[in-house]
Amino acid sequence: MEQEQQNLESFLTWAAQLGISDSTSTNQPQHSFSACLGSSLCVSHFPHSGGRGLGAVRDLRRGEIVLRVPKSALMTRESVMGDKKLCIAVNKHSSLSSAQVLIVCLLYEMGNGKTSRWHPYLMHLPHTYDILAMFGEFEKRALQVDEAIWVTEKAILKAKTEWKEAHALMEDLMFKPQFLTFKAWVWAAATISSRTLHIPWDEAGCLCPVGDLFNYDAPGEEPSDIEDLEHLLSSTSIPDTILLNGDKNTMVDAEQLDSHSQRLTDGGFEEDVNAYCFYARAHYKKGDQVLLCYGTYTNLELLEHYGFLLPENPNDKVFIPLESAVYSSTSWSKESLYIHHNGKPSFALLAALRLWATPQNKRRSVGHLVYSGSQVSADNEVFIMKWLSKTCDAVLKNLPTSIEEDTLLLNAMDNSQDFFTFLEITKLMSSRDEIYTFLEAYNMKDAHSFTGLDLSRKARRSMDRWKLAVQWRLKYKKVLFDCISYCNEMLDSFMK
Ligand SMILES: C[S@@+](CC[C@H](N)C(=O)[O-])C[C@H]1O[C@@H](n2cnc3c(N)ncnc32)[C@H](O)[C@@H]1O
């Protein structure tokens, strides 16, 4: 712990020397060279939303700048390949993707140890990740849903293929054996996947010291109240004309305002100041965690790229099996036919089902209703609500565990002080196959002999990923359950 604190302090001092600053002044940082934070932000721990992250040291207003990271402080392919040896070797392997090269660059710098220019930054990177490509067979199976298992298999295969493709380059660079392993590769790939930020000149993105300490918030509502708008306008370089313009240019103004508010509520590289700039995306009280939106992701995508999921993710989607006739009844893409996080079918799914449930020879005549989101008829609506409810129910019944069992299992994982208590709680579950598989995988068949003992590190890591898998599948099941409730409510309204 003390070592970690020391690493953090030397990292922040190093960052200040590179010009990274959370000062609101556009010129020089207001505080001393000894640390880059303290004017707006501080590194803090947020156990329920991302662990280590950045907290507000004072009240922050939406739209105000909270961090600047100069281009020279960004770790990019370009900046690392200033090293001649690396540059010559990489140029001989032109078939590698830009992301593969950035992974090699990261491992190369890790291999340079203390002599690396990035050493203080590299020291504070996480030691492990929980992205899907790191899931073992047991954790993958724990996802239970074919789609999620398939995405995991694809992620593992992609990591293995890319590692093999990059092997010759890493050998040319005479990497030490520990940096040539698949384990090292997935660590570096996970670092790149979960921490890089977009830059316009390189699709591999950049590692952004300090800027990569912001934890994630899902995209939310754009500012709507007048106070927010006034603040946006007064705190930026938006020309006064926008403020003063009357009705005649409302559309143009709204568009301009929208693009400014997008820019203001997120991070991005800004050419004019040659730096990555981060703005508060909401009003924050002193002590609050300051968050950044990395993009719009479902929970499965968050797991795949970042190794976490959100308990309440407004962008989550659940796909259910549909007959091919449903897909062919409309021109909407498969990706648009899903159930929202709150159990409501998507606009396209409802419309596709309404058309599919209409006799072929009548579809043309009801097209205008369907495409405007209206019901076709009471009979049609009752039919599709019954069908949707039955389909969701069948999916739920086909899965090896129920919502109740998953909830119990998660409670056991959360509340057990030791492994013995965990096992005691799980005895309440009707099916314990999964638990026995876990015990067997870690040679703990005689679990009672482990009373009071902690799990091995390997078993603990597996349990962390197992927990993520259970959280994911539970959320998936709850969405299906909520969809059934939604259908039942709709059916009830037809009975009245
Ligand atoms: C860019 S880093 C953010 C800083 C990171 N917490 C750290 O300690 O270095 C992204 C990683 O933080 C974690 N994370 C970010 N937002 C999160 C959230 N809302 N809930 C849980 N974990 C989150 C995930 O592990 C993710 O891969």
The ligand as a Tripos MOL2 file, in Angstrom:
@<TRIPOS>MOLECULE
LIG
   27    29     1     0     0
SMALL
NO_CHARGES

@<TRIPOS>ATOM
      1 C1         -9.6120    4.4000  -18.0320 C.3       1 LIG1
      2 S1         -9.5580    3.3620  -16.6790 S.3       1 LIG1
      3 C2        -10.1550    4.3220  -15.3480 C.3       1 LIG1
      4 C3         -9.2410    4.3190  -14.1360 C.3       1 LIG1
      5 C4         -9.0920    3.0150  -13.4160 C.3       1 LIG1
      6 N1        -10.1430    2.8650  -12.4140 N.3       1 LIG1
      7 C5         -7.7280    2.8930  -12.7490 C.2       1 LIG1
      8 O1         -7.6600    2.5810  -11.5560 O.co2     1 LIG1
      9 O2         -6.7260    3.0510  -13.4280 O.co2     1 LIG1
     10 C6        -10.8910    2.3110  -17.0800 C.3       1 LIG1
     11 C7        -11.0920    1.1520  -16.1270 C.3       1 LIG1
     12 O3        -11.6420    1.6150  -14.8950 O.3       1 LIG1
     13 C8        -12.6660    0.7300  -14.4360 C.3       1 LIG1
     14 N2        -13.9450    1.4700  -14.4980 N.ar      1 LIG1
     15 C9        -14.1700    2.6370  -15.1290 C.ar      1 LIG1
     16 N3        -15.4220    3.0760  -14.9270 N.ar      1 LIG1
     17 C10       -16.0270    2.1530  -14.1480 C.ar      1 LIG1
     18 C11       -17.3340    2.0380  -13.5840 C.ar      1 LIG1
     19 N4        -18.2720    2.9550  -13.7910 N.pl3     1 LIG1
     20 N5        -17.5980    0.9520  -12.8210 N.ar      1 LIG1
     21 C12       -16.6620    0.0100  -12.6050 C.ar      1 LIG1
     22 N6        -15.4020    0.0630  -13.1130 N.ar      1 LIG1
     23 C13       -15.0820    1.1170  -13.8760 C.ar      1 LIG1
     24 C14       -12.6470   -0.4610  -15.3770 C.3       1 LIG1
     25 O4        -11.7820   -1.4210  -14.8500 O.3       1 LIG1
     26 C15       -12.0690    0.1270  -16.6420 C.3       1 LIG1
     27 O5        -11.4060   -0.8180  -17.4430 O.3       1 LIG1
@<TRIPOS>BOND
     1     1     2 1
     2     2     3 1
     3     2    10 1
     4     3     4 1
     5     4     5 1
     6     5     6 1
     7     5     7 1
     8     7     8 2
     9     7     9 1
    10    10    11 1
    11    11    12 1
    12    11    26 1
    13    12    13 1
    14    13    14 1
    15    13    24 1
    16    14    15 ar
    17    14    23 ar
    18    15    16 ar
    19    16    17 ar
    20    17    18 ar
    21    17    23 ar
    22    18    19 1
    23    18    20 ar
    24    20    21 ar
    25    21    22 ar
    26    22    23 ar
    27    24    25 1
    28    24    26 1
    29    26    27 1
@<TRIPOS>SUBSTRUCTURE
     1 LIG1         1 GROUP 0 **** ****
